[in-house]
Amino acid sequence: MEGMAGQKSSLAWAVNLAAFLLVLLWTIPTLGLFVSSFRDRDQISTSGWWQSFSGSEQTGFVRSGTADDQVQQDGVYVIEGSVVEGSQELSAWGTGARQPAEFQPGDTTEIDDGIQLTVTEEGTYRMTSAEPFELSRGERIFTTTISPPEFTTENYGRVLTAGGLGRAFMNTMTVTIPATVIPILIAAFAAYALAWMQFPGRALLTAAVVGLLVVPLQVALIPLLRLHNDLGIGKGYIGIWLAHTGFGLPLAVYLLRNYMVGLPREIIESARVDGATDFQIFRRIILPLSFPALASFAIFQFLWVWNDLLVATVFLGNTREQLVMTGLLRELMGSRGGEWEILATSAFISIAVPLLVFFAMQKYLVRGLLAGSVKGG
Amino acid sequence: MELFWLAISTIAIGVFGCVAWFWGSNWILDKIYPPRGDRAGDNIRRANQIRPWLFLGPAIVFLTMYLVYPVLDSLWRSLFNSDGAQFVGADNYLWLLGDDKFQESMLNNMLWLLVVPALSTLFGLLAAQLTDRIKWGNIGKSLIFMPMAISFVGAGVIWKFIYEYRAAGETQIGLLNWIVTQFGGEPQIWLTLPGWNNFFLMIVLVWIQTGFAMVILSAALRGIPEETIEAAILDGASPLQVFFKIKVPQIMGTIAVVWTTITIVVLKVFDIVFVMTNGQWGTQVLANLMYDWMFRGTPDYGRGSAIAIVLMILVTPIMVWNIWNARKEVR
């Protein structure tokens, strides 16, 4: 804290450390998903994602060559080959199932009368004998190998080309964009009327908007579904656009009104004196000046619609062709709980877009939050 | 591809429709009451009486149709039987009182209500205070704030990688169980652990909401006049005293706003429970219970609506409080 020179540095250290721990704690879950989406199914189900940065240990055995593979070198018979694949590294080996890690790489042992076996650090083995080999089956060489950290982008390829995610992505886009754009327009006009026009009932309407901010969506589901059926809209995009527009409006009107009220009165008054109509004032003055508030709401609404599950489940139907990404994820979690790599990758793709929007436009999001209120779920 | 064109044309029609309405209705109004000629003054006055309603019209229609009407309709429907054919009075509500699942849901919702706003606000306050004092604070803030952008379903998947269970002796691939076994503990199936599983679900929401609390509280902390803090330091207050006795009391109003906002989120919590446990193992909450009655098996609109109305009643105090606060602002 300022003004306490003696304790300052140790306190600063403690603050830095505490902040770091907190940030770490909050980042780890998402990081886990991110890392997992680059691992294949076996890796995910045999080791934790946090272990993926160190190599993974595997045990197994390979069979040496048989008598057919022997060559004669310098008077002895030799069978040669390798016990490792690709970039694996050998850490131990053995010749019996009881002691599969008996020897170190580079050791030599005698497996039978006069037969010497050497396995080198590079993973090559060399079996030598003074007499010709008579092996019809290869000797078993037990190995303990370490595979280097391995990551793959294959999941992304698979998920994007099949499995319905591409379709779900398009569906989500189709739902989100109109459901973000349309309420903004409607709300902007209403907010202007509430902020700068004189008419009876203005205070009451403003209060009503504040009240409607907290109405639980759940209340609206059944009545609206029936209303849509009666109107002949049924389940589909039109219905979900209308629903999201309705649900987003209280926040939009509230945010925009609060912002517009704060705009300088003189500009608007002088425009009025110059004979501008309300429509002109709105279009030429209010709308451009309100850009930050419009952006704030746009981000809120975008994130909210993109991440919504309930409204989409109810108003859009649940067939494969109609699923949005949250719905698809839910289905993946339920029916294919074992396909971790698909789940992780799909989840990461579905959160990537909102995260991008979030990091790119954080400034506006924060400003919107500080403008007074947020809609929650 | 046709989907793409459908979306584009909807935006176009929507935007064009809105603009056409606002512009067209204004134009017609000016035609009917032209703001010139010998009756100009009278006309302008009349036009200005009507114009606000043209601006507000679409919003009022939407708000009425999509929020006001459903509340009334639900209220009405909750007085009828499952298919809405027979009036049953308060039977649905009486049934709720005796229903085990409803009691469990109410209890769980109350538990959520106690834990999540408190923890989120606490961590938010801590995060705000810590990150305001360090150089890389803004990056730290972004990272703590980030879960806000993640859907509840996405969060469910993310936390699945934390809570996953493997039998003892196998390699644990859930982080929590791995840590537990590293310290010699027994791996647990966290999401079925009676009583505790609720807390594991709550943690997910705390993780999401802390960033929100932090952003608001951080702004409030910065708004505190420097003089009060300096005066306290000169008087020999320790950092902790400064924080709890000088700073926190001054941002009490903001803490209340954060608390109530998160409370509303918590009351309506649905997705997290829906995807992670679906209300099994004693984790049912009101919103998911309502979903069950409305959309699973044979729908019972009467009971479902009754639960929805209970939710509505629970948020009403906050609604009134919000309106009360807003009225003070409106002047």
Interface residues (C-beta under 8 A of the other chain):
Chain A: M1 E2 G3 M4 L11 A12 V15 N16 A18 A19 F20 L22 V23 W26 T27 I28 P29 T30 G32 L33 S36 I44 S45 T46 S47 G48 W49 W50 M170 N171 M173 T174 I177 P178 V181 I182 L185 I186 A187 F189 A190 Y192 A193 L194 M197 Q198 F199 R202 A203 L205 T206 A207 A208 V209 V210 G211 L212 L213 V214 V215 P216 L217 Q218 V219 A220 L221 I222 P223 L224 L227 Y237 I238 W241 L242 A243 T245 G246 F247 L249 P250 V253 T277 D278 F279 F282 L303 W306 N307 D308 L309 L310 T313 V314 T326 L329 R330 M333 L343 A344 A347 S350 I351 P354 L355 V357 F358 F359 Q362 L365 V366 L369 L370 S373 V374 G376 G377
Chain B: L3 F4 L6 A7 T10 I11 G14 V15 C18 V19 F22 W23 N26 D30 P35 N48 Q49 R51 P52 W53 F55 L56 P58 A59 I60 F62 L63 M65 Y66 L67 V68 Y69 P70 V71 D73 S74 R77 F123 L126 A127 L130 T131 R133 I134 G137 G140 S142 L143 I144 F145 M146 P147 M148 A149 I150 S151 F152 V153 G154 A155 G156 V157 I158 W159 K160 F161 I162 T171 Q172 I173 G174 L175 W178 W207 T210 G211 F212 V215 I216 A219 E230 I233 L234 P239 V242 V257 T261 I262 I264 V265 L267 K268 V269 F270 D271 F274 V275 A287 M290 Y291 M294 F295 Y301 G304 S305 I307 A308 I309 L311 M312 V315 I318 M319 V320 N322 I323 A326 R327 V330
